[in-house]
Amino acid sequence: MATIESYQTASGKRYRVRYRDPDRRQTQKRGFTTKRDAQAYAATVEVSKLKGEYISPSDGRTTVGELGPAWLGRQAHLKPSAYAPVEVAWRLRVEPRWGTVQLADIRPSAVQQWIADLSRGNDTTKPLGATVVIRTHGVLASILDTAVRDRLIPSNPARKLKLPRKQRKRPTYLTHEQVAALAHECGEHAALVLLLAYTGLRWGEATGMRVRDLDLLRRRATIDENAVAVGRQIIVGTTKGHKRRTVPLADFLVPYLARECENKTRDDLVFPGDDGRHMSRPHNVSGWFDRAVATADLPKVTPHDLRHTAASLAVSAGANVKALQKMLGHASAAMTLDVYADLFDDDLERVATALSEARSRANVAKMWPTGT
C-alpha cells in the first residue's frame, strides 16, 4: 500500500506519496500541497495497479522527438506519394515544435493553439491550408496514440480537438465541345486529353499505361499501374485502391489510341515523355496543358479536372452510379455519390416524376382524393 509523508520546503509544507509499482520497484511522487491531494493520488495508483492500467510517471518524461523517428519508420505501408507529405509534416512542423517536449507536459490547450497558429500563420510563416493542417495534426496525434498503447501516457492530448474544415473545390465540368477544342489545341497530346476526359483515368494511370494494357478490339483498357511524381522522381506502383480495373473505351478513342501504339512493343508506354520514360505532369502555368486551356478560351481546368468531366459526361449519357464507380475506381458507390452528388440531381427529379406517374396509373387519387 502507498504511504504518505510530509516534508518542508521553502514554500511551505508538502506531501509525498511512496508506493511500489507493478514490478515491485519503490517509487514516489512529491509536491502535493494538501494531504487530501496526496491521498487521492495514492488511491488512484492502487486502483490503476489492480486494473492493470498503471503508468509510470517516469515514462511521461519521454519526448516526442524520441518516438517520432520510430513511428515514421513504421509507415512503410504507405505509398511513396502518401509517405512524402507525412515525412515533410514531421520534419518541418511537428518535430520543431514538439520534438523536445515531454509527453506528460503536452496539454490539449497547447495543441489546439498550435493548430490555430498553423492555420493563421505569422510574420515568418504563411498560413497553411486545411488539408496540410489536418495532416500535420494527424502525425502528432498518431505518435501520441502509439504512446497511449505503449502505456507511456494515460490518454492522448491531441485527440478531440477542433480542426479546420476542408473546403471541397467545386468540380469544373467541360462539355463535349470544350473537350474537343482543348484536344485540338493540345496537338500531339490530343489522344491523352481525350482519354482522360472520356475514361476518368487519373494522370498517373494514363501515363503509366502500356500497350499490353489496351484491347482495342474489345474496346477495353486494363488499369493496374499508377505513375506518381514524388518530388522530382516518378514512382510507379499500384493504383490508388490497389485494385486492377477495366475501363471501357468509346469507339472514337480507338483510332487515336491505335496511332499511339504504332511501332511500339507490348511493354512500351502508350504516352511516353520526350525521354521515352514516364511523362511528367505539365507545369501548371507554362506547360502545354495550361497553354492549350488559355488558347481554347476555357474555364481554368487541370488534367485532374478531366476526371470530373468524364464523370459528368458519363452521367449525362445515362450511366448509373454503380457503373460510374467502377469506371473511376472508387472504393464504393457511396464515395462516388459523395463526390458527384450534384450530377445525379436529375435522377432525383426522374424518381419523383416516375412515382407520380405510377400513382396515377394505380388510380389511387380517385379512391382517396388529396386532402381526404
Secondary structure as UniProt FT lines:
FT   STRAND          3..9
FT   TURN            10..11
FT   STRAND          12..20
FT   TURN            22..23
FT   STRAND          26..32
FT   HELIX           35..51
FT   HELIX           57..61
FT   HELIX           64..73
FT   TURN            76..77
FT   HELIX           80..89
FT   HELIX           90..94
FT   HELIX           95..98
FT   TURN            99..100
FT   HELIX           103..105
FT   HELIX           108..120
FT   HELIX           130..149
FT   TURN            150..151
FT   TURN            157..158
FT   HELIX           176..185
FT   HELIX           187..189
FT   HELIX           190..199
FT   HELIX           203..207
FT   HELIX           211..213
FT   STRAND          214..215
FT   TURN            216..219
FT   STRAND          220..223
FT   STRAND          226..230
FT   TURN            231..232
FT   STRAND          233..237
FT   TURN            240..241
FT   STRAND          245..248
FT   TURN            251..252
FT   HELIX           253..261
FT   TURN            262..263
FT   TURN            266..267
FT   TURN            274..275
FT   TURN            284..286
FT   HELIX           288..295
FT   TURN            296..297
FT   TURN            303..304
FT   HELIX           305..316
FT   TURN            317..318
FT   HELIX           321..328
FT   HELIX           333..340
FT   HELIX           341..344
FT   HELIX           345..361
FT   TURN            362..363
FT   HELIX           364..367
FT   TURN            370..371
//
